[in-house]
Amino acid sequence: MPADGLAVLLRSFRLPTMAGIWEESVARAERENWGYQRLLQHLCESEEQDRRERKMQRLLKESGLPAGKTLGNLEEKLLPSKIRRLLPPLLEGHFVERAENILAFGLPGRGKTHFLAAVGRELILRHRYPVLFTPTFKLVQQLLAAKKELRLESELKHLDRYPVVILDDLGYVQQDRQEMEVLFTFLAERYERRSVLISSNLVFSKWDQIFKDPMTTMAAIDRLVHHATILEFNGESVRAQKAQGREKGQGNPPGVPFGSTPSLAPDGAKDSVPPKGTPQRD
């Protein structure tokens, strides 16, 4: 079969990478005296790698993760030491397999959002987990609109596609009863099945401001903390520390890695390939 005809055939079998590199690969095989087995292995490996890259690009695009909040520029030195020690185990992703939650508390500017976004990004790059990042108020409005249109169940099923959902700024949500109900429904649906990562500037004792009803507040907290890692971002504001460093001409202080090597972004931006031995999920 002519080379161009074979390329068309490969595309028909949804093997675009093989089709694109077919002629080049055959020419290389002839130059380097490859056998058919090595040629086929090269084509299959190239196709698999391309699919992995395309999947990673798609997951990053769909995640809604904020640009710039990566592990590569997370200044670990400014984080509390307990949180720095917990970071490497979290990056291994086992908490997702166990459907556990991460709850990050602290005043504004302490680095909660950056930390959770960086973890979410690494879960995509290292483990190919689908991750969704969303401000809490936006998710609540999305669920409320779905409920009014009688499609709340289908919306929850759509969100269930994400093993990890990051709810940012839970403390800023001041809800009426309907909004509280859809948020509680979302949390209850994911209980012991999917992971939720939450940042909040309100401690648990003030969550009645969110859920209004004391019984609902207790039920929501009980479900979230049953299988959870709680992170307290105390101390001085990270933003304030950065500003002080710039005023003194020190620039951004270097991070102190506890084995938390960042992963390479698909576009080549500095953010090292996953550490050797890191499992990859298709």
Helices and strands as residue ranges (DSSP letters): H 3-12, H 16-31, H 36-63, G 76-78, H 81-91, H 94-97, E 101-105, H 112-127, E 131-135, H 136-148, H 152-159, E 164-168, G 170-172, H 177-190, E 195-200, G 204-206, H 208-211, H 214-226, E 228-232, H 238-247
